[in-house]
Amino acid sequence: MELLKLGLASLLLLHVAGAIDDNTSTSCSPARCGSLNITYPFSLSGVQPLYCGYPALELACDAAGRAYLSSRTSRQRQHLYRVDDISYGNNSMVVAVEATFAGDATCTVPDFNVSSDLSLLPLINISDTNTNLVFVYNCVVPPSVRLQRPCANHTMGAYVSDGDGLSGVPANCTFVSVPVRGFHAGMEPARDLYDYYEGLIRDGFLLEWTAAGDCDACKRSGGECREDSAQNLSAESACADCRGA
């Protein structure tokens, strides 16, 4: 009788252990936010554990099915960087900044340097295929770059930068740089430049992430890619660990 009880207890323990293992192995299963498929190196807050991806690539999904980077940058704002598309094959994503100028909710020009802000996110790089859209204010803005509408009573100017400053723009201006992907030289409209630039901001820019380990090989073997361990979940961590293979 004692042997029978021991055998039943052992079977029960094995069943519980198997259930825990099953939950662990499926906890990083792909999730969805709107049209986006969320899988390693991304994780979806509230759905997948943080170790399912890089901490810097944790996403939050709003009620409308829009995905945003959860990582706080120097701006300390939620829902600041909207993720519109993810290309796992190219290690890239299309991101758009959702911000308004301080004191003017109708002006969608960011009041901070987006390029510098994004540089604080580890393992993420601004693609070289983007162009920098530069806004200037707090100075005497030259007519050649002046926009028709102000932002919070500031006279605004804007130009597309090739990496160098624009001749004639005073050095004492406040400069705000926003990466954009949709600009093509010669396509600027003769009028309504503000609307054109606003559209470029809305269409977003390309970000790339640094791949860690051979995640494809892990998936081919039937495993899941995760962060190495709970102890390795620093903002900079990117050590792919193959589980369940």
PLY file of the C-alpha trace (Angstrom):
ply
format ascii 1.0
element vertex 245
property float x
property float y
property float z
element edge 244
property int vertex1
property int vertex2
end_header
0.00 0.00 0.00
2.82 2.35 0.91
4.49 1.61 -2.43
1.22 2.39 -4.23
0.91 5.73 -2.41
4.52 6.55 -3.22
3.95 5.73 -6.87
0.84 7.90 -7.07
2.65 10.77 -5.37
5.51 10.48 -7.84
3.12 10.55 -10.78
1.40 13.63 -9.35
4.73 15.42 -8.94
5.72 14.55 -12.49
2.40 15.89 -13.78
2.82 19.18 -11.88
6.42 19.53 -13.04
5.33 18.88 -16.61
2.65 21.55 -16.36
5.19 24.08 -15.06
7.60 23.21 -17.85
4.83 23.56 -20.43
3.89 27.01 -19.12
7.52 28.06 -19.10
8.13 26.87 -22.66
5.02 28.59 -24.04
5.24 31.84 -22.08
7.29 33.39 -24.89
4.90 32.32 -27.63
4.28 35.07 -30.21
1.70 37.70 -29.26
-0.15 40.29 -31.31
-0.74 44.01 -31.06
-2.91 45.22 -33.91
-1.29 43.92 -37.09
2.11 43.38 -35.44
3.42 39.93 -34.54
5.43 40.28 -31.31
8.21 37.77 -30.74
11.91 37.71 -29.82
13.78 40.08 -29.54
10.58 41.99 -28.64
8.26 41.29 -25.73
4.73 42.56 -25.10
4.13 44.08 -21.67
1.39 42.32 -19.69
1.36 39.36 -22.07
4.93 38.04 -22.25
7.58 38.09 -19.51
10.32 40.67 -19.97
12.93 37.94 -20.51
11.20 37.02 -23.78
13.15 39.82 -25.49
15.61 42.65 -25.05
14.50 44.97 -22.24
14.96 47.93 -24.60
12.50 46.33 -27.04
9.62 45.77 -24.66
6.39 47.03 -26.26
3.14 48.30 -24.79
-0.13 47.90 -26.70
-2.87 50.50 -26.30
-6.63 49.93 -26.54
-6.60 50.85 -30.24
-4.01 48.17 -31.07
-1.06 50.55 -31.46
2.34 49.43 -30.19
4.80 51.71 -28.40
8.31 51.27 -27.06
8.01 50.89 -23.30
11.58 52.01 -22.58
11.74 55.44 -21.01
14.32 57.75 -22.55
15.40 61.13 -21.26
11.90 62.48 -21.97
10.21 60.19 -19.40
7.04 60.10 -21.49
4.77 57.15 -22.17
3.57 56.34 -25.68
6.26 58.51 -27.21
7.64 56.17 -29.90
4.98 54.32 -31.90
6.07 51.11 -33.66
4.30 50.84 -37.03
6.11 47.89 -38.58
8.68 45.23 -37.64
10.95 43.39 -40.08
12.51 40.46 -38.25
14.45 39.44 -41.34
16.18 42.82 -41.56
16.45 43.50 -37.81
14.59 46.76 -38.32
11.38 48.54 -37.40
9.49 51.62 -38.55
8.94 53.99 -35.63
7.22 57.38 -35.44
7.54 59.94 -32.66
4.23 61.13 -31.19
4.92 64.43 -29.48
3.67 67.99 -29.50
5.55 71.21 -28.96
5.51 72.36 -25.32
2.62 74.77 -24.84
1.05 74.07 -28.25
-0.92 70.84 -28.57
-1.73 71.65 -32.22
1.94 71.64 -33.24
3.28 68.12 -33.82
6.90 69.24 -34.03
8.82 67.63 -31.12
10.37 70.12 -28.71
13.40 67.90 -28.11
16.18 66.35 -30.18
14.75 62.99 -31.21
18.02 61.69 -32.65
19.86 62.35 -29.38
17.03 60.90 -27.30
17.03 57.64 -29.26
20.80 57.28 -28.86
20.15 56.53 -25.17
18.40 53.26 -26.02
20.90 50.36 -25.92
21.21 47.95 -28.86
19.11 50.24 -31.09
20.54 52.34 -33.91
19.05 54.94 -36.22
19.38 53.59 -39.76
21.72 55.43 -42.13
18.93 55.32 -44.71
17.05 58.03 -42.80
17.38 61.75 -43.40
17.52 64.34 -40.63
14.75 66.92 -40.57
15.96 69.91 -38.53
13.69 72.49 -36.91
15.06 75.81 -35.64
13.57 78.46 -33.35
14.48 80.90 -30.55
16.44 83.04 -33.02
16.04 85.23 -36.10
14.89 82.53 -38.52
16.01 83.20 -42.12
13.16 83.58 -44.63
14.63 80.73 -46.71
13.69 78.15 -44.05
10.86 79.94 -42.23
7.58 78.04 -41.86
4.21 79.73 -42.27
2.89 78.72 -38.87
4.46 79.18 -35.42
4.63 76.71 -32.55
3.75 78.15 -29.12
4.37 81.67 -30.49
7.84 80.68 -31.72
8.73 81.50 -35.30
9.79 78.15 -36.72
12.17 77.21 -39.47
12.96 73.80 -40.93
15.31 72.19 -43.41
16.57 68.77 -44.40
20.15 68.24 -43.28
22.87 66.31 -45.08
24.93 66.25 -41.91
26.22 69.81 -42.09
24.58 72.98 -40.83
22.69 75.14 -43.30
24.37 78.35 -44.36
22.58 81.43 -43.09
20.99 79.81 -40.02
22.32 81.53 -36.87
24.33 79.35 -34.51
22.36 80.65 -31.53
19.14 78.98 -32.71
17.62 76.07 -30.83
17.98 73.03 -33.09
15.71 69.96 -32.99
16.62 66.97 -35.17
14.04 64.35 -36.22
15.00 61.36 -38.41
12.60 60.74 -41.31
12.56 58.05 -43.98
10.23 59.46 -46.63
12.21 62.46 -47.89
13.41 62.57 -51.48
15.28 65.60 -52.78
13.25 67.70 -55.18
9.89 66.53 -53.83
9.36 69.43 -51.44
6.17 71.34 -52.26
6.47 75.00 -53.14
3.98 75.86 -50.39
2.61 74.34 -47.17
6.01 73.13 -46.05
4.75 72.70 -42.49
2.14 70.15 -43.62
4.76 68.36 -45.71
7.21 68.11 -42.81
4.40 67.08 -40.47
3.64 64.21 -42.84
7.29 63.13 -42.84
7.25 62.97 -39.03
4.01 61.00 -39.06
5.42 58.46 -41.55
8.26 57.71 -39.16
11.82 56.52 -39.55
13.81 53.28 -39.59
15.47 51.86 -36.48
17.73 48.81 -36.43
18.64 46.51 -33.57
21.76 44.45 -32.95
21.10 40.71 -33.13
22.43 38.54 -30.29
23.38 34.93 -30.88
21.89 32.66 -33.53
18.20 32.88 -32.78
17.24 31.41 -36.16
19.15 28.21 -35.40
17.43 28.03 -32.03
13.99 28.29 -33.64
14.87 25.70 -36.28
15.68 23.27 -33.47
12.25 23.84 -31.93
13.41 26.13 -29.14
12.56 29.67 -28.04
14.94 32.60 -27.85
15.00 34.40 -24.51
17.29 36.55 -22.46
19.97 34.49 -20.77
18.59 34.73 -17.23
16.68 36.93 -14.84
20.04 38.18 -13.60
20.93 39.34 -17.11
17.97 41.67 -17.62
19.93 44.89 -17.62
18.99 47.46 -20.22
22.05 46.49 -22.23
21.59 42.72 -22.07
21.24 40.87 -25.34
22.34 37.30 -24.79
20.09 34.88 -26.65
19.31 31.72 -24.70
17.66 28.78 -26.48
14.95 27.15 -24.34
12.94 24.03 -25.01
15.11 22.70 -27.83
0 1
1 2
2 3
3 4
4 5
5 6
6 7
7 8
8 9
9 10
10 11
11 12
12 13
13 14
14 15
15 16
16 17
17 18
18 19
19 20
20 21
21 22
22 23
23 24
24 25
25 26
26 27
27 28
28 29
29 30
30 31
31 32
32 33
33 34
34 35
35 36
36 37
37 38
38 39
39 40
40 41
41 42
42 43
43 44
44 45
45 46
46 47
47 48
48 49
49 50
50 51
51 52
52 53
53 54
54 55
55 56
56 57
57 58
58 59
59 60
60 61
61 62
62 63
63 64
64 65
65 66
66 67
67 68
68 69
69 70
70 71
71 72
72 73
73 74
74 75
75 76
76 77
77 78
78 79
79 80
80 81
81 82
82 83
83 84
84 85
85 86
86 87
87 88
88 89
89 90
90 91
91 92
92 93
93 94
94 95
95 96
96 97
97 98
98 99
99 100
100 101
101 102
102 103
103 104
104 105
105 106
106 107
107 108
108 109
109 110
110 111
111 112
112 113
113 114
114 115
115 116
116 117
117 118
118 119
119 120
120 121
121 122
122 123
123 124
124 125
125 126
126 127
127 128
128 129
129 130
130 131
131 132
132 133
133 134
134 135
135 136
136 137
137 138
138 139
139 140
140 141
141 142
142 143
143 144
144 145
145 146
146 147
147 148
148 149
149 150
150 151
151 152
152 153
153 154
154 155
155 156
156 157
157 158
158 159
159 160
160 161
161 162
162 163
163 164
164 165
165 166
166 167
167 168
168 169
169 170
170 171
171 172
172 173
173 174
174 175
175 176
176 177
177 178
178 179
179 180
180 181
181 182
182 183
183 184
184 185
185 186
186 187
187 188
188 189
189 190
190 191
191 192
192 193
193 194
194 195
195 196
196 197
197 198
198 199
199 200
200 201
201 202
202 203
203 204
204 205
205 206
206 207
207 208
208 209
209 210
210 211
211 212
212 213
213 214
214 215
215 216
216 217
217 218
218 219
219 220
220 221
221 222
222 223
223 224
224 225
225 226
226 227
227 228
228 229
229 230
230 231
231 232
232 233
233 234
234 235
235 236
236 237
237 238
238 239
239 240
240 241
241 242
242 243
243 244
